[in-house]
Amino acid sequence: MSDEEREEKELDLTSPEVVTKYKNAAEIVNKALQLVVKECKPKAKIVDICEKGDAFIREQTGNMYKNAKKKIERGVAFPTCLSVNNTVCHFSPLASDTSELQEGDMVKIDMGCHIDGFIAVVAHTHVVQEGPVTSRKADVVAAANTAAEVALRLVRPGKNNKDVTDAIQKVAAAYDCKIVEGVLSHQLKQFVIDGNKVILSVSNPDTRVDDAEFEENEVYAVDIVASTGEGKPKLLDEKQTTIYKRAVDKNYHLKMKTSRFIFSEINQKFPILPFTARALEEKRARLGLVECVNHDLLQPYPVLHEKPGDYVAHIKFTVLLMPNGSDRITSHPLQELQPTKTIDDPEIKAWLALGTKTKKKGGGKKKKGKKGEGEKADAEPMDTSTNDAAAS
C-alpha cells in the first residue's frame, strides 16, 4: 500500500477504527464538559476550573491505548476556556490570574480532546444560577442553540457552506440577536483543527471564504456564537491572550535566548495542536511568546469582547457526516430557557423539522456509547425552550 493510500485509509470515516477514535474523544470531552459545568459556581476561580477540565481530558485519554504497538498521541486538542458575559471566546487565564465567577454570570465553556489526532470539540453556554434562564440571556442562548440545530441539519452532503451562513444569521435575527463576526466553522482532519473547508459565521465584504460543498465521510466543528450586541467583537488587551498554535509552515531564527527556549519547549510538547501558555514556565513564557508571535511562528487565539452589558452565547459541536446521515457526537443539555421570542418563521421551522438521518440501510453498524444521537434528531420543529437534541 502506498503512503498516499495509507493516509487516505487513516483519515477517512470509512475506517471503523477512525470513527471509534472520534467517538472515544467525544465521550471524554462530553464528560469533561459535564465536570466543568458542575464546577461553575459563584466565587470559583476561572483558572482552577480550566485546569480541572484539561486535567480530566489528560487523565482519561492517558488511560486509553496504553498497550498499543505504536505510540498513539492523545490528550487536549483545545485548552479549556471560560469566557464570561460580554467576553466572546478564548479566555483561559494564567495561574496568577484571580478572576472568579459570580452569580448570574453567563459562561461560555470551550474545550477539545483528541485521540491519535482525531479531534472532538465542544462549546456550551451555562448561566451561574438556579432555576430557568430568562429575558435577553435566554434569548441569546436560544439563538445560538437554535442556529446550531439548524446548522446540524444543513451541514450534510450536497449542501453548501453559504446555505449555513445565511440560515444561522436568519435564526439569530428571529431572537433579535446577532451572529458574531469572524467565527469560522472548520472541517476537522487528523491533527488538523482548522481544515481548509470552512463555514463563515457572517458574510461581509471584508471576510471571504471559498464556496464549498459538504461531502460524505467529512467531519466538521460547527461553531456558533450569538450576541445581544452588535456582533463585532474587539481585542481589548493582548496580554489576555494565552492560547497559541504552532504555525508549522513558518520558520525564523529567534534572537532572544528566552524565546528560543520557549519555542523549543513548544515544538517538543505542542508541535501541532493549540496549547495554553499555562503549560509553559510562566515568566519565561511571557517574554518568549512575544517574539514568536511577532515573527508568525505562533498563531494566537485572541480574547475578544463585545461591549459591557452585552451577552454572548456559544454552542459548538462536532459532527460526522456518515453514510446514513449526520452524527452529532459532542453536546451538553441546556438549562431551562424562557426566551422572550418564539420562532414563527416558516423557513426556520422547516429547517428544524428536517431529520439528520438520510437512509436506513447499514444500521447494524452502531457504535457503542452514543445510542444514535443523530437518529433521535427531531422530525418535528424543535421546542426552542429546551435542548431536545443535545442529550449526551
C-alpha positions in Angstrom: 0.0 0.0 0.0 1.4 3.4 -1.0 1.8 6.2 1.7 -1.0 8.1 0.0 -3.4 5.2 0.2 -2.4 4.5 3.8 -3.0 8.2 4.6 -6.5 8.1 3.0 -7.3 4.9 4.9 -6.3 6.6 8.2 -8.1 9.8 7.7 -11.5 8.6 6.3 -14.6 7.8 8.3 -14.9 4.7 6.1 -12.5 3.1 8.6 -14.4 1.9 11.7 -11.2 2.5 13.8 -11.2 6.2 12.9 -14.9 6.5 13.8 -14.2 4.8 17.1 -11.4 7.2 17.9 -13.6 10.3 17.1 -16.3 8.8 19.3 -14.0 8.0 22.2 -12.6 11.5 22.1 -16.2 12.9 22.0 -17.2 10.7 25.0 -14.2 12.1 27.0 -14.8 15.8 26.1 -18.6 15.5 26.8 -17.7 14.1 30.3 -15.1 16.8 30.8 -17.7 19.5 29.9 -20.1 17.9 32.4 -17.5 18.2 35.1 -16.7 21.8 34.2 -20.4 22.9 34.2 -20.7 21.4 37.8 -17.6 23.5 38.8 -19.2 26.8 37.6 -20.3 28.2 40.9 -20.1 31.7 42.4 -16.6 32.5 43.8 -15.0 29.7 41.8 -11.6 30.7 40.3 -11.8 30.5 36.5 -8.2 29.3 36.1 -8.9 26.4 38.6 -11.9 25.3 36.5 -9.8 25.5 33.3 -7.1 23.3 34.9 -9.7 20.7 36.1 -11.1 20.4 32.5 -7.7 19.9 30.9 -6.5 17.5 33.7 -9.6 15.4 33.3 -9.0 15.1 29.5 -5.3 14.2 30.0 -6.2 11.6 32.6 -9.0 10.0 30.6 -7.0 9.9 27.3 -3.9 8.7 29.2 -5.9 5.5 30.2 -6.6 4.6 26.5 -4.3 2.8 24.0 -1.7 2.2 26.8 -0.7 -1.1 25.2 -0.9 -0.1 21.6 2.0 -1.4 19.5 2.9 2.1 18.2 2.7 5.2 20.4 -0.6 6.9 19.9 -0.7 10.7 20.6 -3.7 11.7 22.7 -4.9 14.5 25.1 -6.1 18.0 25.0 -6.9 19.3 21.4 -8.1 22.7 22.6 -7.4 24.1 26.1 -10.4 24.6 28.4 -11.7 28.2 28.1 -14.3 30.0 30.3 -15.4 33.3 28.7 -17.8 35.3 30.9 -20.7 37.6 29.8 -19.5 40.0 27.1 -16.2 38.2 26.7 -16.6 36.2 23.4 -14.0 33.5 23.5 -10.6 32.0 24.3 -10.3 33.2 28.0 -8.1 30.6 29.6 -6.0 32.6 32.1 -2.6 32.1 33.6 -2.1 30.6 37.0 -1.6 34.0 38.6 -5.0 35.3 37.4 -7.5 35.8 40.2 -10.8 36.1 38.2 -13.8 34.5 39.8 -17.3 33.6 38.6 -20.2 35.5 40.1 -23.9 34.7 40.5 -25.7 35.3 37.2 -22.6 35.2 35.0 -23.1 33.8 31.5 -20.2 31.4 31.0 -19.0 30.1 27.6 -17.1 26.8 28.0 -15.0 25.7 25.1 -12.7 22.6 25.0 -11.4 19.8 22.8 -9.9 16.3 23.1 -8.1 14.1 20.6 -7.1 10.5 20.2 -4.5 9.8 17.6 -5.1 13.3 16.2 -8.9 12.6 15.7 -10.4 15.7 17.3 -13.7 16.2 19.1 -14.5 19.8 20.2 -17.4 21.2 22.1 -18.7 24.6 23.4 -21.6 25.2 25.7 -23.2 28.2 27.5 -24.1 28.0 31.2 -25.6 30.7 33.4 -24.4 30.5 37.0 -27.8 30.4 38.7 -30.5 28.2 39.9 -33.8 28.0 38.0 -34.7 28.9 34.5 -32.7 31.4 32.4 -35.0 34.3 31.4 -35.1 37.6 29.3 -32.2 38.5 27.0 -29.9 35.9 28.5 -32.4 33.3 27.4 -32.9 34.9 24.0 -29.2 34.7 23.2 -28.7 31.1 24.4 -31.8 30.1 22.4 -30.5 32.0 19.3 -27.1 30.1 19.5 -28.7 26.8 20.2 -31.4 27.0 17.5 -28.8 28.2 15.0 -26.7 25.2 15.9 -29.8 22.9 15.5 -30.4 24.4 12.0 -26.7 24.1 11.1 -26.7 20.4 12.1 -29.5 19.8 9.6 -27.8 21.8 6.8 -24.2 20.5 7.2 -24.9 17.5 5.1 -23.6 16.1 1.8 -24.8 18.1 -1.2 -25.4 21.3 0.8 -23.2 24.4 0.5 -21.3 26.3 3.2 -23.1 29.5 2.2 -26.5 27.9 2.9 -25.4 27.5 6.6 -24.1 31.1 6.8 -27.4 32.6 5.6 -29.5 30.3 7.8 -27.8 30.9 11.1 -28.0 34.7 10.6 -31.7 34.4 10.0 -32.2 32.3 13.2 -30.3 34.9 15.3 -32.4 37.7 13.9 -35.6 35.9 14.9 -34.3 36.3 18.5 -33.3 39.9 17.9 -29.6 38.8 18.3 -26.6 38.9 16.0 -24.3 36.1 15.0 -20.8 37.2 16.0 -18.5 38.1 13.0 -15.2 36.4 12.4 -16.1 33.0 13.8 -15.3 30.1 11.4 -16.6 26.5 11.5 -13.8 24.2 10.2 -13.5 20.8 8.7 -11.5 18.6 11.0 -8.9 16.1 9.9 -6.3 14.0 11.7 -4.2 16.5 13.7 -5.9 19.4 11.8 -8.2 21.5 13.9 -8.7 24.2 11.2 -9.1 22.4 7.9 -9.4 24.4 4.6 -13.2 23.8 4.2 -14.9 26.4 6.3 -18.3 27.9 7.1 -18.3 31.6 7.6 -20.5 32.9 10.5 -21.3 36.2 8.9 -20.7 37.1 5.2 -19.4 40.6 4.7 -17.1 42.3 2.1 -14.0 42.0 4.5 -14.3 38.3 5.0 -14.4 35.9 2.1 -14.1 32.1 2.1 -14.2 29.7 -0.8 -17.6 28.1 -1.7 -17.5 24.5 -0.5 -19.9 21.6 -0.7 -20.1 19.2 2.2 -19.3 15.6 1.4 -19.9 12.2 2.9 -17.2 11.0 5.4 -16.2 14.5 6.3 -16.0 15.8 9.9 -16.9 19.4 11.0 -16.6 21.5 14.1 -19.7 23.7 13.8 -19.1 26.9 15.8 -22.0 29.3 16.6 -21.6 32.4 18.6 -24.5 34.8 19.1 -24.7 38.2 20.9 -27.3 40.6 22.1 -24.9 43.3 21.0 -23.5 44.3 17.5 -21.7 41.0 16.9 -18.4 42.9 16.1 -16.1 41.9 19.0 -12.8 43.7 19.7 -9.4 42.8 21.1 -9.0 44.9 24.3 -5.8 43.6 25.8 -3.2 41.4 24.0 -1.9 40.3 27.5 -5.2 38.3 27.9 -4.1 36.0 25.0 -2.8 32.7 26.4 -3.8 30.2 23.7 -1.5 29.7 20.7 -0.9 27.2 17.9 2.4 26.4 16.2 2.3 27.8 12.6 4.1 24.8 11.1 4.8 26.4 7.7 6.7 29.3 9.2 10.4 29.5 10.3 12.5 32.2 11.8 15.8 32.3 13.8 14.8 33.8 17.1 17.2 36.3 18.6 16.3 36.1 22.3 17.6 33.1 24.4 14.3 33.0 26.3 12.3 32.9 23.0 14.4 30.0 21.7 14.0 28.1 25.0 10.2 28.5 24.9 9.9 27.7 21.2 11.9 24.6 21.7 9.6 23.5 24.5 6.5 24.2 22.3 7.9 22.2 19.4 8.6 19.3 21.8 5.3 19.4 23.7 2.8 21.0 21.4 4.0 20.7 17.8 0.6 20.8 16.1 -2.5 21.5 18.2 -3.4 24.6 20.2 -2.0 24.9 23.8 -2.2 27.2 26.7 0.8 29.3 28.0 -0.1 28.0 31.4 1.6 24.8 30.4 4.9 26.7 30.0 7.1 28.2 32.6 5.2 31.5 33.2 7.9 34.2 33.5 9.9 32.9 30.5 6.7 32.3 28.5 5.6 35.9 28.9 8.8 37.1 27.4 9.5 34.4 24.8 6.0 34.2 23.3 6.0 37.8 22.2 9.0 37.3 19.7 7.5 34.0 18.5 4.1 35.7 17.7 5.8 38.8 16.2 7.6 36.5 13.7 4.4 34.5 12.9 5.8 31.3 14.4 2.7 31.0 16.6 -0.9 31.8 15.7 -2.6 33.5 18.7 -6.2 32.9 19.7 -7.1 36.4 20.9 -9.6 37.1 23.7 -12.3 39.2 22.1 -15.0 41.3 23.8 -18.4 42.7 22.9 -19.5 45.9 24.8 -20.1 45.7 28.6 -23.7 44.8 29.2 -24.0 42.6 26.1 -24.4 38.9 26.5 -22.7 36.3 24.3 -23.7 32.6 23.9 -21.5 29.9 22.3 -22.5 26.5 21.1 -20.0 24.3 19.2 -20.3 20.7 18.3 -18.5 18.0 16.3 -20.5 16.2 13.5 -19.5 13.2 11.5 -21.1 13.1 8.0 -21.7 9.3 7.9 -23.3 7.4 5.0 -26.5 7.1 7.0 -26.7 10.8 8.0 -25.2 13.3 10.3 -24.0 12.1 13.7 -23.5 14.9 16.3 -21.0 13.5 18.8 -20.5 16.4 21.2 -23.1 18.2 23.2 -24.5 19.0 26.7 -28.1 19.6 27.8 -29.0 23.3 28.2 -30.6 24.8 31.3 -34.3 25.6 31.1 -34.8 28.7 28.9 -37.6 31.1 28.9 -36.8 33.4 25.9 -38.9 36.5 25.1 -39.1 35.5 21.4 -40.5 32.4 19.7 -39.8 31.1 16.2 -42.7 31.9 13.8 -40.7 31.9 10.6 -41.9 29.0 8.3 -38.5 28.6 6.7 -36.7 28.2 10.1 -39.5 25.8 11.2 -38.9 23.8 8.0 -35.2 23.5 8.7 -35.8 22.4 12.3 -38.2 19.7 11.0 -35.5 18.0 8.9 -34.2 14.7 10.2 -30.5 14.2 10.4 -30.5 10.5 9.2 -30.7 10.0 5.5 -31.3 6.4 4.9 -31.8 3.3 6.9 -29.5 0.8 5.3 -26.4 -0.1 7.1 -28.0 0.5 10.5 -26.3 -2.5 12.0 -23.0 -0.8 12.5 -23.9 1.3 15.5 -21.0 2.3 17.8 -21.2 1.9 21.5 -22.0 4.7 23.8 -23.9 7.2 21.7 -27.2 5.4 21.2 -27.7 7.1 17.8 -28.0 10.7 19.0 -28.3 11.8 15.4 -31.1 9.3 14.8 -33.1 10.8 17.6 -32.8 14.1 15.7 -36.2 15.6 15.7 -38.5 15.1 12.8 -40.7 17.9 14.3 -39.9 21.6 14.9 -37.6 21.9 17.8 -39.1 23.4 21.0 -36.6 26.3 21.5 -37.1 26.4 25.2 -35.4 23.1 25.5 -32.4 21.4 24.0 -34.0 18.2 22.8 -31.2 17.1 20.5 -28.4 17.6 23.0 -28.6 14.7 25.4 -25.2 13.2 25.6 
